[in-house]
Amino acid sequence: MLYPIVLTLHSWLRWIVLALGLATTISSARARKQSSPYERLHDRLGLLFVAALDLQVTLGLVMYLWLSPMTHLAFQDPAGAMRSSPLRFFLVEHAFSMLLALTCAHVGRVRARRSTSDADKHKRAAWGAGLAAACILIGIPWPFLPYARPLARLSTEEAPRQELAGAALEETRKLYELRCGPCHGVNGRGDGPAAVNLVPRPRDFGDPQWQTATKDESIERIIHEGGRAAGKSMMMPANPDLDEATVKALRAYVRRMAR
């Protein structure tokens, strides 16, 4: 599927972009301090940084507008999404910080190329790349944040969870609250902040009749392929980036919510 591929590329490319941004900042700042001329190396570093950032933002926009189940869910109820920190982060904060980084990088490069003084070129290049790198750092979903994402994806799928206990249970809880909680609620009662205007209302996982009548395979399919694939609500987004072990862990977590 296209989404996991683009997601993996987006995940790895950010570190290349960040490295180029820091290299551009440090090299120009050092050269200005040493009164060195603005050479071809400085110009090429700036060019590579802007080009890589352009590609990174393009991949992000493709996911934001077409591929990501997270933004699809947020677009269905923007007001509800604003009450959920994970949805608000990816819908507004992450996107804004990356677009701001893109603006800083391009403005800094254009101003540096237009300047006639080597010292001024270095100053503008360093400031533009430095501010862009700072915006990128702010916009990364770090592991210590409630909307965390892997720092580096080793494949187009999430890392597997072996069993639903201890640390694995905590990881699954966090994933559930990020992916499912905005609609189904943190306790699985169908009362999440994004559920206000959804018709039909999200499933109450505590319903004993539903828990008894629904097979594990059906829950796993809906988690992975979305509601439409199982003849359910189109509002239930797919999660194609999750591997089989992670889907099973989420299914087990849903089973724990039975009353």
Secondary structure, 3 states (H helix, E strand, C coil): CHHHHHHHHHHHHHHHHHHHHHHHHHHHHHHHHCCCCCCHHHHHHHHHHHHHHHHHHHHHHHHHHHHCHHHHHHHHCHHHHHCCHHHHHHHHHHHHHHHHHHHHHHHHHHHHHHCCCHHHHHHHHHHHHHHHHHHHHHHCCCCCCCCCCCCCCCCCCCCCCCCCCCHHHHHHHHHHHHHCHHHHCCCCCCCCHHHCCCCCCCCCCCCHHHHHHCCHHHHHHHHHHCCHHHCCCCCCCCCCCCCHHHHHHHHHHHHCCCC
